[in-house]
Amino acid sequence: MATKIQDSVMPIKWRLAAVMADRELDYKQVAEKAGLHPVTVNKLKNTYEMPPRLDRETLEKLCRVLGCQPGDLLRYLPDAE
């Protein structure tokens, strides 16, 4: 018998907005310092789920500008079973 794979919400939360707020930076400042387009940073900031696609280069730029580790931008929240 074949088993059906259920769709589930990924338990990884994206914390870019929180990290930016901690450092009192807005998306325009981060974009300028990171060399990213402001629309890109704004879209990443306004999502709370793990972005479906995140380039390594973009992640490195964000970490450099924000003075953080990738783990500071991601939180694993396992289901309470």
SESE-508661 format. One record per residue (C-alpha): residue number from 1; residue in three letters; chain; x, y, z. Coordinates in pm, whole numbers, plus 50000, padded with zeros to 5 digits. Last residue first. Layout:
<atoms>
<k NUM&r ala&c A&u X&v Y&w Z>
...
</atoms>
This chain:
<atoms>
<k 81&r glu&c A&u 50318&v 51595&w 52005>
<k 80&r ala&c A&u 50419&v 51958&w 52035>
<k 79&r asp&c A&u 50542&v 52027&w 51685>
<k 78&r pro&c A&u 50903&v 52132&w 51662>
<k 77&r leu&c A&u 50990&v 52503&w 51654>
<k 76&r tyr&c A&u 51327&v 52549&w 51484>
<k 75&r arg&c A&u 51430&v 52913&w 51484>
<k 74&r leu&c A&u 51618&v 53084&w 51202>
<k 73&r leu&c A&u 51773&v 53432&w 51178>
<k 72&r asp&c A&u 51999&v 53391&w 51480>
<k 71&r gly&c A&u 52097&v 53047&w 51349>
<k 70&r pro&c A&u 52247&v 53213&w 51041>
<k 69&r gln&c A&u 52493&v 53392&w 51274>
<k 68&r cys&c A&u 52473&v 53764&w 51346>
<k 67&r gly&c A&u 52644&v 54095&w 51286>
<k 66&r leu&c A&u 52341&v 54236&w 51106>
<k 65&r val&c A&u 52536&v 54348&w 50799>
<k 64&r arg&c A&u 52749&v 54033&w 50781>
<k 63&r cys&c A&u 52458&v 53801&w 50856>
<k 62&r leu&c A&u 52242&v 53963&w 50588>
<k 61&r lys&c A&u 52522&v 53940&w 50332>
<k 60&r glu&c A&u 52587&v 53573&w 50414>
<k 59&r leu&c A&u 52215&v 53491&w 50382>
<k 58&r thr&c A&u 52200&v 53666&w 50044>
<k 57&r glu&c A&u 52507&v 53477&w 49921>
<k 56&r arg&c A&u 52361&v 53146&w 50039>
<k 55&r asp&c A&u 52052&v 53213&w 49832>
<k 54&r leu&c A&u 51718&v 53181&w 50008>
<k 53&r arg&c A&u 51428&v 53005&w 49841>
<k 52&r pro&c A&u 51104&v 52904&w 50010>
<k 51&r pro&c A&u 51163&v 53170&w 50277>
<k 50&r met&c A&u 51123&v 53012&w 50623>
<k 49&r glu&c A&u 50795&v 53138&w 50761>
<k 48&r tyr&c A&u 50771&v 53480&w 50921>
<k 47&r thr&c A&u 50774&v 53684&w 50603>
<k 46&r asn&c A&u 50783&v 54063&w 50605>
<k 45&r lys&c A&u 51159&v 54098&w 50640>
<k 44&r leu&c A&u 51233&v 53878&w 50338>
<k 43&r lys&c A&u 50997&v 54084&w 50123>
<k 42&r asn&c A&u 51149&v 54410&w 50251>
<k 41&r val&c A&u 51503&v 54282&w 50191>
<k 40&r thr&c A&u 51424&v 54188&w 49831>
<k 39&r val&c A&u 51236&v 54513&w 49767>
<k 38&r pro&c A&u 51535&v 54710&w 49898>
<k 37&r his&c A&u 51768&v 54545&w 49643>
<k 36&r leu&c A&u 52074&v 54399&w 49810>
<k 35&r gly&c A&u 52419&v 54552&w 49853>
<k 34&r ala&c A&u 52427&v 54454&w 50220>
<k 33&r lys&c A&u 52472&v 54805&w 50360>
<k 32&r glu&c A&u 52212&v 54955&w 50125>
<k 31&r ala&c A&u 51962&v 54675&w 50174>
<k 30&r val&c A&u 52001&v 54679&w 50552>
<k 29&r gln&c A&u 51946&v 55055&w 50565>
<k 28&r lys&c A&u 51642&v 55034&w 50337>
<k 27&r tyr&c A&u 51494&v 54744&w 50536>
<k 26&r asp&c A&u 51506&v 54935&w 50863>
<k 25&r leu&c A&u 51774&v 54898&w 51127>
<k 24&r glu&c A&u 51726&v 54932&w 51503>
<k 23&r arg&c A&u 51961&v 54641&w 51578>
<k 22&r asp&c A&u 51697&v 54452&w 51776>
<k 21&r ala&c A&u 51441&v 54552&w 51511>
<k 20&r met&c A&u 51656&v 54398&w 51235>
<k 19&r val&c A&u 51687&v 54077&w 51436>
<k 18&r ala&c A&u 51310&v 54064&w 51489>
<k 17&r ala&c A&u 51229&v 54130&w 51124>
<k 16&r leu&c A&u 51480&v 53866&w 51007>
<k 15&r arg&c A&u 51336&v 53596&w 51234>
<k 14&r trp&c A&u 51233&v 53321&w 50992>
<k 13&r lys&c A&u 51051&v 53038&w 51168>
<k 12&r ile&c A&u 51127&v 52674&w 51101>
<k 11&r pro&c A&u 50852&v 52425&w 51187>
<k 10&r met&c A&u 50759&v 52375&w 50822>
<k 9&r val&c A&u 50384&v 52366&w 50792>
<k 8&r ser&c A&u 50263&v 52025&w 50689>
<k 7&r asp&c A&u 50138&v 51865&w 50372>
<k 6&r gln&c A&u 50061&v 51499&w 50427>
<k 5&r ile&c A&u 50247&v 51228&w 50243>
<k 4&r lys&c A&u 50004&v 50958&w 50138>
<k 3&r thr&c A&u 50117&v 50605&w 50197>
<k 2&r ala&c A&u 50115&v 50349&w 49920>
<k 1&r met&c A&u 50000&v 50000&w 50000>
</atoms>
